[in-house]
Amino acid sequence: MKIAILSGNPKKDGLCQSVINAAKQGACEGGAEVDEIRLCDFKLVRCQVCGDGWGPCRAENYCTYGSDGFDEIKMRLQSSEAMIMASPVYWGETTEVFKSFIDRLRRCEFNQTGVLRDKQVLLIATPGGTGNGLLSCFEQMDRFCRHTGAVIFDYIGVNRWNSDYKREAVKAASYAMAQGRINGDTVK
C-alpha cells in the first residue's frame, strides 16, 4: 500500500513534524510505502477563481495554474491508496498553504473524479499555544473530505499537553491503515 502524507507544516521540526514522523513510522511498520508531500516546498499560488468563478477545474478537472507544483502533488495523491492530512492549527484553520491547496483541489474534484474518491484519510491537527482552534480546523478538513468523496479514517488532535500519548495514537492509526483496516471495521 502507498500512503501519501499531505503536510501543511511550514517547519521541519516541532510538534507537527514530530507527529508526522510518528505517522510515517507507523505506516512504514505496517508495510506501507510513504510519500510525504510538504506543501511549503512548492511555490503554490492561491486559487484565481477563473472566468465566472469556475475555470477548467469544474468541467475538465484541472487547474490552469497547475505548473506551480499543483499537478505534481495531485498526481502523487492519485497514486496513493490512502492519505494522511496533517497541519498545524493557525487561527482555527489549517495553515494558509494547506488551505490554499485544498481549495484548489476541491474545485478540481468537484465531480469527484477519483483523486480522493473513496480513499481513506487520517486527519491530524496540531494546535499550538493555547490549544484552541482544533475543532474548527477539523471541520475545515472534514468539509474538504466530504466534498471530494474521501472517507475519514479518524481525527487525531495533538497539542503540547497530550503529545506523548497522541503521537502513539497517530502511529497506531497509521499502522492500522497500512495494514488495510477500513473505516467502520469492528476491532475484535
C-alpha positions in Angstrom: 0.0 0.0 0.0 1.1 3.5 -0.7 0.1 6.3 1.8 0.6 10.0 0.9 1.1 12.4 3.8 -0.1 15.9 2.8 1.7 18.2 5.2 0.8 21.8 5.8 3.7 22.2 8.3 6.0 25.1 7.4 8.7 23.9 9.8 11.0 20.9 9.6 10.8 20.3 13.3 8.4 21.0 16.2 5.2 19.4 17.3 3.5 18.9 14.0 6.6 17.4 12.4 7.1 15.0 15.4 3.5 13.8 14.8 4.1 13.4 11.0 7.2 11.4 11.9 5.1 9.1 14.1 2.6 8.7 11.3 5.5 7.8 8.9 6.9 5.3 11.4 3.5 3.6 11.9 2.8 3.4 8.2 6.2 2.0 7.4 6.0 -0.6 10.2 2.6 -1.5 8.8 4.3 -2.3 5.4 3.3 0.9 3.5 5.4 3.0 1.2 5.1 6.6 2.4 5.2 9.7 0.3 5.5 12.9 2.4 4.3 15.9 0.4 5.5 19.1 2.1 3.3 21.8 0.6 5.7 24.5 1.8 8.4 23.1 -0.5 6.3 24.3 -3.5 5.5 27.8 -4.7 1.8 27.2 -4.9 -0.5 30.0 -5.9 -3.9 30.7 -4.5 -7.0 29.9 -6.4 -7.5 32.6 -9.0 -11.3 31.9 -9.4 -11.0 31.9 -13.2 -13.7 33.2 -15.5 -17.1 33.4 -13.9 -15.9 31.6 -10.8 -15.2 28.3 -12.4 -12.4 27.7 -14.9 -11.5 24.4 -16.4 -11.3 22.9 -12.8 -15.0 22.2 -12.7 -15.7 20.8 -16.2 -12.3 19.4 -17.1 -10.8 18.6 -13.6 -7.6 20.5 -13.9 -6.2 23.8 -12.7 -5.0 26.4 -15.2 -2.1 27.2 -12.8 -1.1 23.6 -12.2 2.5 24.1 -13.3 3.3 25.6 -9.9 3.6 22.1 -8.5 -0.2 21.6 -8.1 -0.3 19.0 -10.9 2.6 17.0 -9.4 1.0 17.0 -6.0 -2.3 15.9 -7.4 -0.7 13.0 -9.3 1.2 11.9 -6.2 -2.1 11.9 -4.2 -3.8 10.0 -7.0 -1.1 7.3 -7.0 -1.7 6.6 -3.3 -4.2 4.2 -1.8 -4.7 6.2 1.4 -3.8 9.6 2.7 -2.8 11.4 5.9 -3.6 15.1 6.1 -1.6 16.9 8.8 -1.5 20.6 9.6 -0.7 22.9 12.5 -3.7 25.0 13.5 -3.4 28.7 12.7 -6.3 30.9 13.8 -8.6 27.9 14.0 -7.8 26.7 10.5 -5.2 24.7 8.6 -2.1 26.7 7.5 -2.5 29.1 4.7 -0.6 26.9 2.2 -2.7 23.9 3.2 -6.0 25.8 2.9 -5.0 27.3 -0.5 -4.1 23.8 -1.8 -7.3 22.1 -0.7 -9.4 25.0 -2.0 -7.9 24.4 -5.5 -8.1 20.6 -5.3 -11.7 20.7 -4.1 -12.6 22.6 -7.3 -10.8 20.1 -9.5 -12.5 17.3 -7.6 -16.0 18.9 -8.0 -17.3 15.9 -9.9 -15.4 13.6 -7.5 -13.3 12.2 -10.3 -11.2 9.9 -8.4 -8.1 11.5 -6.9 -9.6 11.2 -3.4 -12.9 9.4 -4.1 -13.3 6.5 -1.6 -9.7 6.9 -0.3 -9.3 6.7 3.5 -7.9 9.8 5.1 -6.5 10.2 8.6 -6.9 13.8 9.7 -4.3 15.2 12.1 -4.3 18.8 13.5 -1.8 20.2 15.9 -2.8 23.4 17.7 0.0 25.1 19.5 -0.1 27.8 22.1 -3.5 27.7 23.8 -4.5 24.5 22.0 -7.6 26.3 20.8 -9.0 26.1 17.2 -8.8 22.3 16.9 -12.5 21.7 16.3 -12.8 24.4 13.7 -9.7 23.1 11.9 -11.1 19.6 11.8 -14.4 21.0 10.5 -12.5 22.6 7.6 -10.7 19.3 6.8 -13.9 17.3 7.2 -15.7 19.5 4.7 -12.9 19.0 2.2 -13.1 15.3 2.6 -16.8 15.2 2.2 -16.7 17.4 -0.9 -14.1 15.2 -2.6 -15.6 11.8 -1.6 -12.8 10.8 0.7 -13.5 8.5 3.6 -12.4 9.8 7.0 -10.5 7.1 8.9 -10.0 9.1 12.1 -9.5 12.5 13.6 -6.5 12.9 15.9 -5.7 16.3 17.6 -2.3 16.7 19.2 -1.3 19.5 21.4 1.6 20.1 23.8 -0.2 18.7 26.7 -1.2 15.4 25.1 1.6 14.8 22.6 3.2 12.0 24.5 0.2 9.6 24.1 -1.4 11.1 21.0 1.8 10.5 19.0 1.4 6.9 19.9 -2.2 7.1 18.7 -1.1 8.6 15.4 1.5 5.8 15.0 -1.1 3.1 15.8 -3.7 4.7 13.4 -1.2 4.9 10.6 -0.1 1.3 11.2 -3.8 0.2 11.1 -4.4 2.0 7.8 -1.2 0.5 6.3 -2.4 -3.0 7.4 -5.6 -2.4 5.4 -8.1 -1.6 8.2 -11.2 0.0 6.8 -13.2 2.8 8.5 -16.2 1.1 10.1 -14.5 -2.3 10.7 -15.1 -3.5 14.3 -11.9 -4.4 16.1 -12.0 -7.7 18.0 
